Amino acid sequence: MSNSDNIKPYSGPAAGWGALKSVTKSWLGSEKPLKNLRAMLKTNQNNGFDCPGCAWGESPESGMVKFCENGAKAVNWESTGRYVTPEFFAKYSVAQLLRQTDYWLEYQGRLTHPMRYNAATDHYEPIGWDDAFALVAKHLRSLPAPDMAEFYTSGRASNEAAYLYQLFVRAFGTNNFPDCSNMCHEASGHGMSTTLGVGKGTVVFDDFAKADAIFVIGQNPGTNHPRMLEPLREAVERGAQVVCFNPLKERGLERFQHPQHPLEMLSNGAEPTNTAYFRPALGGDMAAFRGMAKFLLQWEREAQQKGEPAVFDHDFINTHTTGMDDYLAEVDATSWEQIIEQSGLSLSDIELAAGMYRRAERVIMCWAMGVTQHKHSVPTVQEIVNLQLLRGNVGKPGAGLSPVRGHSNVQGDRTMGIDEMPPAWLLDAIEKRFKFKAPRGHGHNAVQAIQAMEAGRAKVFIALGGNFAQATPDTPRTHAALKNCALTVQISTKLNRSHLVVGKDAIILPCLGRTEIDMQAEGQQGITVEDTFSMVHLSFGQLKPGSALLRSEPAILAGIAKATLGNFPVDWDYLIGDYSRIRDLIADTIPGFRDFNTRLQRPGGFYLGNGAAERRWHTASGKAQFIASALPVSLVNPEVLARGDQPDLILQTLRSHDQYNTTLYGLDDRYRGVFGLREVVFINEQEIRRLGFAPGDKVDMVALWDDGRERRVSGFELVAYDMPAGQAAAYYPETNPLVPLESYGDTTFTPTSKFVAIKLEKAKPDGLIVSLAV
């Protein structure tokens, strides 16, 4: 165990008193406690606002409190009494700000004025909105080709903003839409589209109460989507199986104390959130599920020989699927030796998991980035789907597939057309409705956008939210690529490092947050988001804007579009006057949104529908498709093996508990026992000692990749943690410099942030971060 005062093992459950204490600290620290308390009580409520945090859906039941710890932190983080004004930028140069931590930057508060970077003084200076729009338009119109601009979208953007954005950008002439989906669930969309014909989850919230088993794979709900813990605990209480696949022991997957149950809180009780916990090797999930399929096939053959009830759902398979014989041949061809080696699980563990799956009539499979941020993530998602198809666990109540999305509207952005590889039907619909020829070529995803900026093939970068400079891989290269641009534009609520990694010209455009009242020409406006269950909600801000100069995301995008294209292909000002007009255009061009404005009036919103959930398969064959893929020959990338040495460990990057994506609410990771510190690396204690170190030692991590670049992060404290041998875990964005830009998923370009081959070295002295007083 580390001797550091920052490492203090946590014995409590997830949520409970620890969550209430943390929320109270965040609430009081916002410097607007009374206003924010009223706002929090309107979170996820009818006529309130949709939580700006995760995309987990809501119970249809009404309730006084419908937010979790991290949702409360998101509200208080956004609605703060601290402000980043022109005076702030006059006081601090960009060079000074770059020396601060990410936490310090965001702690300074809300952006209040449009600002333009002055390279001569190295300071941001105020600029008027019209002048800012004209400057962006000048840069865009001066490009030799539309494809020399990159248009990034974070998952925070509303459906209305996303729709206007894609319409403007396609009218401008490109499909360059790098977005946060490229870095998280791209494999889910690819894997499910090829098998089921739809890239979204097939379950709704109510299915969790009907499932006999819920498999939670490569995700940590306690930190990333805490509202999921309640249905998991309820499932265990009613006798369903909750089966977790996660290398780390995570508190939210072990025990949960419900903050809204007085007796449980007073007795300091806690209930389990799982019935089985399997700890595979990083990247070993595909092999684990292949092993489960191999057991099911064995038991199916034994049942046939004995005349016993079948293990497979043959009626479903015969009616609704194709390709099973090829898939089962691949299962037969996969050796147990390879399965055990790659999965990191014992044969008895795999048999136990397969048995739990077999005994359940209705199974939901959930997963997140532990599955999707690997080189072979698409085959892994397809393997999960294959397993569900064998027993007909798609398209019936209490069963299905649930990729649990991250940011609140990341799924909605893709539905609205934020897609660098747009489907033909979308472009056809745009051309028919707006009478212009939409670009048909594939645009750039996030990795390709960085490569284009690095090579000088892209010169303008516009970010609709997010923190692109820190969220992306190979951080020094990403920063250099952004600096290579003629113009960088950030549409943002709070200061972050992306505002400081500037092009030759740079603009900050401050926008309203989800919590703030949006007044336009026709009165207060609501925006919509789509959650992970394909429910579309109407959201109304509740608080007075933090600055009179803030504009909404749709209004900012319309301003840029009008300055660039004039009133083509729409009257942008007219649309902004009343967002229902934008929703009418969405209804005209996006399937599932018929009578959009009318259906929004239903409390709780409306369900978009899902073909696979209704056993309608939008695939080439018209059926669900088994996909036969061999297991990878090796999980370690050839570019690593080319170096001729073996890694000490495989690193996965992850969030702390006081973090949402790159946003840092604080410096604690309560459940993992880390307080006031982020430069830590979690490793099994025996592994620490095997490598010649002791808990508490400081080390450098060096990524192994054969391209002549050194990728190193320095001064990380070793923390002994209950996890399998051969693995390490550390926080992003601090470890994003270790992820090579060219290390990404096959067909997805998603960075392999959950599988980074590293060496440990004794820490080298590093530059100190200069701290300006908070």
N, C-alpha and C positions, 0 to 999 in steps of 0.2 A: 504494500500500500504506500502511496506517495506521502511524503512528509509535508507537502505543500499545504498551507492554510486554505488554499482555494479548493482543495479536494476534500469533500465531506460526504461520505456515503449517505444516500437518502433511503430511509426505510418505510416511508409512508406510501399510501396508494396514489394512483392517478386521481386528479381532480381534488375534491374534498377541501379540507382546511388550507392546504398548500395553495390551491387554486384561488380560493377566496382572498387569502393574504396577498397573492401576486396581483390579482385584479384590483384590490384596494390600493396597492402601491402605484399601479399604473394610472388608476382613476385620479388619485390625489396629485400625482406627478404631472397630469395634463394641464394643471393650473386653471381648469374650467370644470370643477367637479359637479356642480349642481346642473349645469346645462348638459354635461355629458351623461349624467345619470338619467335624465329624461330621454336623451337620445338612445342610450343603451336599451331602455325599456321599449323602444320602438323598433329595435333590431329584429328583422325577419318577421315583423307583424304586418297585418293588413293595413294599408295606408301608411306604413312606415318605410324603412329603407332596408334593402338587402345587405347582409353582412359583407363588408369589403374584404373579408378574409377568404376562407376556403370555399369550395364549390359543393360541399356536402349539402344534401337536400333537407327539407323540413318535414317533420311530422304534420299531417293535415290537421291534427288536433290543435285547438287554441290553447294558449298558455301565457302566463304573465311574463315568464323569462324564457327566451328562445335564443340565447347566445351562450357560447362557451368562454373559457378563460382567454383563449387567443382571439376570439371575436371581440371581447371587451377590450383587449389590448389594441386591436386594430382600430377600434373606434376612438380610443383615447390617444393613440398615436397620431391619427389623422386630425382630430379636433383638439389641437393643443393651443395653449395660450402664448406660445413662443413663435416669433415671426422672423423670417429672413428678409430684411428690407434692403432698399438701396444703400442705406447707411451701413449695413452689415458688409455689403460687397465693397463699399468704399474703404472700410477698415481693413479687410483682409484681401490680399492678392490671391490669385489662383494658386500660385506656388506655395503660399502659406497654407492654404486650405488642403492642398494635396498631401501635406505632412500629417494631417489629422486622421484619426481612425474613422471607419465607416460609421460606427455608432455615434461618435461625436458629431459628424456631419448631419446625420438625420435628427439628432437631438436638438439642433438649433431651431427647428420649427418650420412653419409653413412659408413657402414662397409667396410674395405679395405683389410683385411687379414684373412685367416683361423686362428682360435684361439682355443686353448684347455684350459680347466679349470684346474688349479692346486689347489687341495684342501688344500695342505700344506701351500700355501701362500695366498689363497683366491683371486688369480688374474688369469685372462686369459693371456696365453702366446702364441706366434706364433707357428704354426705347418705347415709343408709343405702339399701340397694337397695329394700327394701319401701316406704320413704317416697318414693323416686324413682318407683317404679311407680305408687304411689297418686297422686302429683302429676300424672303424665302422664294417668292415667285421669280425674282430676278435670277437667283441661282438655278432654279429648276429649268427655266426657259433657256438658260445659256448652255445647258448640257448638250453635247453632240448627239446623245441618244437617251430616251427615257430610261433605258436599262442601267444608266449610270447613277441612278438614285435608288436608295434602299429605304423601305418604309416598314419600320418595326412596330409591333403591337404587343403590349403586355396583356395579361389576363384580366386586368382591372377594367378595361374599356367596356362600355355598355354595348348592347346590340345596336342601338341607334348610332353611336359613334363609329363602331366597327363597319356598319353598312355604308355610312357616308365615306369613310376612309377608303374602303375597297372600290367604291364607285368613282371617287376622285382619282385614285391611282390608276385604275384601268382606263378611265377617260384620258388621263395623262399619257398612258401608253405602255405600262409595264405590269408584270405580275411579281415583282420583287417584294414579297411579303415575308421576310424573316419574322418569326414570332416565338413567343414562349413555348408554344406547343412543340416546336422543333427541338426543344431541349428537355422535354419531359415525356409526354404520352404519345409521341409520334408512332411508336411501335404498336401501341394499342389500336390506333386507327388503321394502320397497314395490316396488322395481323387479323383483326376482326373483319375488315372489309373483304379480304380475300377468302375468308371462310364463311362469313354470315351475310355479307353484302351490306353491312352497316358498320361504321367505325365508332359507335357509341355503345354504352352499356345497355343491356336488355332488361334490367330490373328497375322497379320503382321502390320508393321508401317502404311501402306496405309489404313488399316481398320478404323483407328481413324478419318480419313477425311470423311468416309462414314456412320459413326454411327449416329443414331437419338438420342441415349442416351448413356452416359458413366457413369457407377457407379464406384466410387473410394472408396474402402472399407479398412479401417484400414491401411492407408498408408499416408505418408507425403512427397509428391513429391518435395516440395520446398527445402527440406534439403537432402533427400535421393536419388533422381534422378531428378534434376531440369530441365533437357531437356524435361521432360514430360509436364511441364507447358505450353509450346507453343501449342502443339496440343489440350490441354484442353481449353486454351483461344480461339483458333481458332474455336473449336466446339461451344462455347458459342456465338461467333460472328456470326456464320452462322445459329443460331437458334436451335442447338441441346441442349439437356438437359445434364448437368453435375451434377450428384447427389453424394454428399460426405457423407460418414458415418465415422465419426471420433469424439471421445469424446472431444479432445482439439480443440480449435479454432487455426488453423494453417494458417499463412499468405499466404503461397503458395497456399492454397486451397481457398483463398479469393480474392486476387488481385495480378496482375502480370504486371510488366513493362519490356518491351522487350529491352534489352541493345543494340540490333542491329537496332532499329527503331529510327532514329535521331529525328523526330518530337515528338514522344512520350517522348523521353528523355528530349528534350529541354522544352517541355511544362509541364514536370513532371507528365504526365498522367499515368494512370494505368487502366487496364481492369479487369473485374471479371473473375474468373476461375471456378465459379460454378453457378448453378441456384437453387440449394437447398442444405442445409447443415443439416444433422441429427446427433444427438449426443447420441449414444447408451451407455448403461452401458458397462463396460469392460467385455468381454466375451458374450455380448448380441447380437452379430450379427446373430447367428443362429436363435434365437427367432425372430429377426426383419424380417429376410427373410422367416421364417415360417409364420409370420403374413402376409407378402405380398402374399405368395402362398395361404393363406386362403382367402384373398380378391379376388384373381384371380379365385379361385374355386367358390366362391359365385357369382361372375359376370358371370362366364361361365354357371352356372346353370340358372341364370336369363335370359341370352341370349337364352338358349335352350327353356325355357318356353315361351319366347316372339317371338321366331322365328327370332331373330336378329343374325348378324354375330358372329361366335364363338370367344371366347377369346383365347382358346387354339389352337395351330396349329395341328389339328388332322391328316392331311396328313403326316406331319413329325413324329408325335408320332406313328402312325400306321405303318409307313414304317421303322422307324429307332430306335425305343425304345422298352423297355420291363420293366415291373415292376411298371407302373404308378398307377394301381388300388391299390396296396399295399401302395404306397406312399400317395395317396390321402386319403386313410383310416386313415393313421397316421396324416395327416393334419386335418381331421375331428375330430380326437380324441384329438388333442391338444387344450386346452382351451384358450380363450382370456385372462383369468386372468393370466395364466402362461406366455403367450407371452408378455404381458405388463410388468409383474413383472421382467422377465429376460432381456427383451430388453432394459428397461429403457426409452422406447419411449411411447408416448401417442397413443391411437387408431387412432386419426386424423392424426398424423405423419405417421403412418404405412400406412394408407389409401392413403395419399398423395403420398408417395413413390411408392406404388403399382399402383396408377393411372398414374404416370409418366412412369413407366415401361410398363404398358399396352398400352399407346398411341404411344410408339416407335416401329417401325417396325424392327429396327436393334439396338441391345443393346450389348455393351461390358461391361463385369464385370472385374474390375481390383482389385487386393488386394495384401497386403504384410503382414508383421509380426503382425499387429494388429489382423489378422485372424488366423495366423498359430502358435502362441506361447501360446496356451491354451490347457488344458487337452482334450477338445472336439473339437479340430481343424479339424480333419478329417471329422466328421459329418457336421461341419460348411461349409467346402469346398464342400462337397457333396450336401448340401442344396442350395448353390449358383448354382451348376450345375443343380440340379433339377429344379430350377426356370427357368434357360435358356432353358432347354429341353421342358418345358411346352409350350413355344412360338416359338420353332424351332430356337433359337438364337445361334446355333452352326453350323458351316459349311456353312455360307453364307457371302457375302461381308458386312463389317461393323458390324459384330456381332461375338461374341465368348467370350472366357475366357482368361484372361491375368494375371497370377501370375507374378508380376513384381519382377524379381530377383534382388539380391543385387550386390555382387562383379562381376567384369567384365566377368569372365569366370566360375562362379560357375555352370552354366548350362552345359557348355562344359565339365567340369571335370566329371560330372555324365555321359554324353554321351560317354566319353572315357573309362568308366568302373570303375571310382572311386566310388565304391558301395560295402558296406559291405554285401549286400544281392544280389549278382549278378544274373541276369536272366540266365536261362539254355542256351539260344541261344548264349550268349556271351562266356560262358565257352566252349561250343561246338566249336565255331569258333576259339577260342584260341588254343584248343587242336588240331584241324585239321591243323591250319596254322603252329604251332610251335612244334608240336610233343612232348608235355609233358602233364601229367595228372594234370589238374588244380584242386585246392581245391574246394570242393563243399559245405562245411559247411558254415553257416552264420558266418561272422566276427563280430567285435565290432564296434558299432557306438561311438560317442563322449562320451556319458554318460557311456556306458559300458567300454570304454577304461579307463576312470578315475577310475571306480570301480575296474577294473582288476589291474591297477597300485597300487591302494590303498591297495588291498589285497595281493600284491606280486605275482600275476599271470601274470603280464607283467613287463618286466625288461628293455626293450629298447624302447625309444620313438623317432621317427624321424618326424620332421615337415617340410613339403614343404611349406614355407611361413606362414604368419599369426602370431598371438600372442595368442596361445592356453591358456597360463596360465591366461590371463585376459579375454578372450572371453567366457570362459566357466562358468557354474554356481558354486555356493558354493565355492567361491574362496579359502578360507583357506584349504579346503579339496583337491581341485585340486592341489594347490601348494604342499601340503604334498604328494600327490600321485606322482607327478613328481619327487620330491626329493627321493622317494622310489626306483627310477629306478637305474639300473647299469650304463646306458648311456642315455643322452638326446642330440639330434642333432637338430640344428636350421639352416635351409637354408633360408637366410634372406638378405634384402637390408639395413635395418636400425636397430639400437639398440632398443630393447623393453624389457619389464619385463620378458618375457619368457626366455631370455638369462641368466637371473639372478636366476631363479628358477631351479637349476641344479640338475642333478642326481649325483651319485658318480663320474662319469666321464661325461664331457660335451664338445661339440664341436660347434663352430659357423662356418658355411660355407657361405661366402659372395657371393651373386649372382648378375648378371646383372638385372637391372630394365627394364620395358617395353620401356622406352625412349632411351635406350642405344644400340649402334651398336653391333651386335653379329657376330663376325668373327670366322669362323671355317675353316677346311682344304680346303673346296671347295669355300670359299668366304663368303660374308655377307649372313646371314640367316634371314629369316622371320619366325614368328610363327603365329599360328591362334588361334582365340577365337570364341565363339558362344554367341550371344547376347540373350536377353530375347525373341526375335521373331524368334529364330532358324536360324538366318542368320550367316554364317561363314565368317569371315573377315581375310585377311592377314595383318600382322602388322610388320613393319620394324622400328627398333630403329633409332634415328636420331643423337644422341649425343655420343661423345667420352666417353667410360666407366670411371667411377669415380676413378678406380684403375686398374692398369695393371694386378692385381692378381684376378680380378673378373672372375668368370666363369658363363656360362648360366645355368639355371635350368636343361635343358636336359643333358648338359655335366656333371654336378655334379651327377645327378642320374645315368648316365651311368658309371661314375667313381666308385660309390658305388656298382653298380650291378656287374661290372667286377671284382672288388676286392673280392666280396662275392661269385659269381657264375662262374667266368671265362667267356669265350665266350659262355655262355649258357643262354637262348636258341637262342641268336643272337650274332653277332659281334657288340658289343656296340660301339666301336670306329668308325666302318664303318658307322653306323647310324648317329653319331654325325657329321661326316664330311659334310653331306648334309641332312638337315631336310626333303627334299622331299622324302628321303628313309623311314623316319618314317611315312610320310603321305601315302606312298604306303602300308605300313603295316596296317594303319588305314583303308584304302580303302578295303583291303582284309578281314577285320574282323568286321567292324562297318557299319550297314546299313545306307544308305543315302550319303556315301562318295565315290561312284563310280567316277572314273576319278578325284579324289580329286585335284591333282596338276594342271590339265588343267582348271578345273572350277574356281580355285582360281584367275585366271588371269582376270576374269570379274571385272570391277570396282564395288566396293561395296560388292564383295563376292557373295555367292550363298545361296539359301534357302534349308534347309535340308528336308523340307516337313513335313507334319503332317497328320496322317491318319484321325483324327477326323475333321480337317479342310476340308477334302474332303469327309466327311461322310462315312468313312470306320472305322469300330469300332473293334479294336483288343481286344475284350472281349470274355469271355467264350461263351456268347450267340450270338456273332456276331452283337450285337446291343448296342446302348447306354443304360445304366442301371440306372433307377431311384433307389435311395437307401432310404428306409424308416427307419429313426432313430427317436426315441423319444428325446425330449429335455432333457437335464440333470435334474435330480431331484433337484440338487443344484449346483450352479457354484463354491461354496466354497468346497475345497478338504476335504474329510473325515479326513485326518490327521490334518487338522486345527480344524475342529469341535470337534475332540477327546480331545482337550485341555479344552473344556468346556467353552470357552469364545468366544466372537464375535470380529472380527477385527475392529479397528477404521476406517481403510481405505483399499481399494485395490489399490496396486501400480502397475504401468506399468513402465518398464525401456525403455529408448529411447535415441536417439542421440541428441547432440547439433548441431547447424548449422555449427560449425567449426570442424566437426568430420566426419570420415568415418570408420564405424565399430569401432575398438579400436584405430584407428589412430587419433590423435588430431592435427589438423592443427593450432589451437589456442585455446584460453580460452573464446571466446565470443559465445553467442547464440543470434545473432542480432534480429531475428524475435520474440523471446520470451522476449527480453529486459534484458538479463543477460550478463554482461560484466566482464571479468577477474575472473570468479568464476565458479566452477563446483559443489561444495557441496551445492546444492539447492534442494528443493522439492516443486513442484508446487501443490497447493491445492486451492480449492474454498475458498474465504475469509470467508464466513459464516461457513464453516466447520472448518477452523482454529480457529475461535472464539468459536464454539461449543465445541471443544476439549480443550478449556482453554488456548489457545495461542494467539499470535498476529503476524501479518506479520513482518518478520525480526527476530523473535525469533529463537534460535538454538535448534534443537531437535536431538534425536537419533531415528532411525527407527529400530524396532525389528520385525523380521519375526515370524509368528506363524506357527509352525510345530511340530508335536508330536513325536520327536525322541530323546529328551533329550539334544540336542545341542542348544546353544544360537547363533543366527544369528543376528548381530547388526552392524549398521554403525552409526558413531557418528559425531555430529557437523554440521548438515545440516541446512541451513537457509530456513525458511518458506517464500515462495513467493506466494502471492495471484495471482491467474490466473483464467481465464474464462474457467471453466470446470465443469462437473456435480458433484453433491454432492456424497460423498462416495468414491471418487477417489483421487489418488495422482499419480504424475509422477516425475521421477528423472533419471539422466543420468547413463548409464552404460559406462565403467565397474565398476564405483565406487559403484554401488548398486548390482552388481552380487553376493556379499557375502550373500545377502538376499534370493537368489533363491535356494531352497533345491535341491540337486542332484537328489533326488527321486521324485521331482515334475516335471513330464514331460507329454507330450501328449500321449494319448492312441494310441498304435501301432507305434508311431513315435519316442519316446524318445526325442522329442524336448523340451528343458526347457520351463516352463510356465512363461516366463519373462514378459508377459503382464498381469499376474494375480497373484500377490504376496500379501497375506494377512499380514497386518502389524499393530502394535501398535506404537503410538508416545509417547516418554518420553522426559522429560526435558534433554537437552544435558548433558552428563557426560564429564568431562575433558578427553582429548585424547592426545596422544603423538604428539609433533610437528614434522613436516617434516623439516629436515635440508636441506637448499637450498644451493647448490653449484653454484657459479656464472656462468650464461650463457655466 
